[in-house]
Amino acid sequence: MSDSLVLDGRGPLHEQIRRAVCAPIISGAWTPGRRIPSEHELMALFGASRMTVNRAMRTLADGGLIVRRRRTGSHVAAPSGERALVTMGDIRATIDKRGQAYAYECLARRGARASDDIAGRFEIAAGTPLLNISCRHLADGRPAALEDHWINLAALPEASQERFDKVAPGEWLAARLPWAKSRYIVSAVNAGSAMAKLLDLEPESACLKIDRQSWRNGIPATFVTALYPGAGHALTGEVAPPYSSP
């Protein structure tokens, strides 16, 4: 089971281990209830200390991705709730599946207070502390998508400690909001001059826009706007039934 886990070489070792274990869960290769390699197995596989492995596993457990039990070990957690689960593939996975080289750029990271406009879209009080990250994803060196993330620090205070210079916000959030309640709005827009330049497009080019809001424990946690070049881009989704807890 553990021979399929590979480190990506990006960032601290505990984050690499977290992403390595997270990947087959998010992709569905590891289904709910499946046993996760033990901490001793992961220590041997990655040459890591117990503290490092424990930190990675604790983050996955805190995000609801795995369940840790003293006697039976760790297992893939089941989606909570009784609704159908809707999942949408992440940008990196989509680019990897096309056989293209993926790259990530953090364009800006800043703390902010929710304006009236953001508060209205986010369904939070004006003045709420937020973290805003703008980033770009590339495929074979060409712009593939832009993302503008707003993270509610009341729901995800640990985000304030993350630089997001090497790890994309979407990947970081996937381990912490794996089966969170989310709302998607998909629309067609024309890229303004600034966005067109970042996407290497002509101004007013057709683009696909996806607005996504997610909640954590009933609290609005994230609001992200993703913009994709319209040509050659398709949106795919997957609906899966809920599972009972293992």
N, C-alpha and C positions, 0 to 999 in steps of 0.2 A: 504493500500500500504506500509506503513512504518513498519508494524509489521514483515516484512521479513528481516529488516535490523538489523544486529547483529555486535557488536564490537568484535574484535579478541583479545583485551587485549595487543597488541604489540605496544610499542612506544607511542609517544605523542597522546593526545586525538584527535587533529585535523587530524592527519594522520589516526587514526582508523576510524573516521567518513568518511574521504575521501575514504578509502578502502571499507567501508560498502556500500556507495552509488555507488561506481565504480563497484562493483562485479556484480550486476544484469544487468548493462549496457553492460559490457564486455561479459557476458555470453549470452546476447541476450534476457534475461527475460524481460527487459525493452526496448522497441523498440523506434526508433526515433520519437520524438513528444510527448512521454508520459510525463505527469507532474511529476516533482520531488517533494517530500514533502517540504513544505515551511520551512524557517529557524526557525520559531516559533515551527513548528511541530518537527523538528529535535532537537531543544533545549529541548523540553519537553521529547522526546523519550530518549535522551542520557544524560539528566541532565547537559547539557553543556551551556556555556555562548554564547551570540550572537557573540562575537568576534571569539570564537573558531569555531563555525559553519560556520561563514562567511569566515574564512580562508580556511576551507576545501572546501567550494563551489567555492571560487575564484580560487583555484588550479585546480579544475575540469573544470571550465570555461576557464582558461588560456590554458589548455591542449586540448581544443576543444571537451571535452566529453559532456558538457551540455551548454545550452544557457540560459542566465539570462535576463529577461525583467522586467522592473519596474512594469507594470500593471498586466501582466499575470503570473509572477513567473518564475520558472526554469523548463526547459524541456530537455529531452534527445536530444542531437544534432544529426544532420544527417551527414553521411559521405560526405565529400566534394569531388568535382571532378566528372567526368563522367565515370570513369572506374569501372569495377567490383571490389568488395572488397574481398580480400582474408584474412581470419583470421585463426590463428593457436592457439590451446589451450595452456595455460601456464602450467608450470610444476606442480605448486601447485594444480591447478584445476584437472589435470590428476591424481595425487596421491590421492586427496580427493575423486574423483569419484570411485577409486578402493577400497575405504574403508580403506585405509592405513593411518597411522599417519605420517604427514608431518613434516620435520624439515629442517632448513636452517643454513648454516655455511658460514660466510665471511672468506675466506682464506687469502686474501690480498687486500689492497686498497692503491693506490699510484697515485700521480700526475706525469705526464710525458709529454715530447714533442714528437710529431709524428716523428718516424724514417722514412727513405726513404721507407722501406717495408710497415709499417703501413699506411703512407701517400698514397702510391699507392693503397692499398686495400680500404682505406677509401675515396679516391678521394678528398684529402685535401692537403694543402701545408705542406711540411716537416717543423717541428718545431712548428706546431700548438699545443697549450696547450690542453691536454687530461686528463681524469681521467680513470684509469684502475682498475677494480674490478674483482677478481677471487673468485668464490664461488662454493659451493657444496650443492646439494639438496638430502635429504634422505627420504626413504619410509620405515616405520617400523624399523628405525635405520640402514638400509643398504643404501649405496650410490646408487642414482638413476640417477644423472646427474651432470656434471661439466659445468660451464659457465665461459667464459672469456669476460668481457664487456669492450669496449672502448667507452667513451662518449666524444663528442666534446664540450668543454666548451664554444665555441663561439655560439653554437646552444642551449645548455642547461646549462647556467651559474649557475643555482640554484643547480645543482648536486654537486658543490664544497662544499656546506653546509651540505650535507647528508652523514652520516657515513656509512650507509649500513651494520651496524652490526646486525640489527634486521629485516630490510626490504630488501627483495631481489631486485636487480636492475630491474629485469623484471616487478615486481609488481609496483615499483616506476615509471618506464617508461610508463607503460600501461595507467596511468592517464594523462600523458603529451603528448604521441604520440598514441592516441587511434585508429586513422584511418590514420596514416601516410603512405606515400609511402614507400614500403619495397621491398627488393630483397632477395630471399632465394636461397641458393645452398645446396643441400643435397648430401652427399657422404658416402661411406663405407670406413672405415679406420681400421687399426690395432693399438691398444693402445700401446704407448711406455711405458717404465718401470715406469716413474714418474706418468703418467696418469693412468696406470693400478693399481698402488698402491692406488691412491686416490679413484678409483672406485671399489677396492677390487676384482680385476680381475687378471688372469694370464697375464704376458706380451705377447703382440701380439694378445690379444683377439680381436675379431671382435667388432667394435663399429659403431654406427650411428652418423655422424657428420653433424651439421646444421650450416651454416654460414648465418647470417642475417644482412643486412644493412638497416637502416631507415633514412628518411630525415624529417626535420622540417622546414616548410616554404621554401622549396627548398634548404636548407643547409644540408649537411651530418651531421647527429646527433649521430648515434650510429652504432657500428659494434660489433657483438657478435658471438662467436663460442661456440656452445653447443655440448657436447659429451655425448652420452648415451650408456650403455651396449647394445650390439646387440641382445642378447637373450631376448626374451619376450618384445621387444619394437617395437611399430608400430607408424608410422607418419600418422596423420589424418589432413585434411584441410577442410575448408568450403568456398564456393564461394557464395556471396550474391550480388544482383543487387544494384546499387546506389539508394539513396533516394533523393528526393528534400528537401530543407530546410524547417523546420516547420514554 
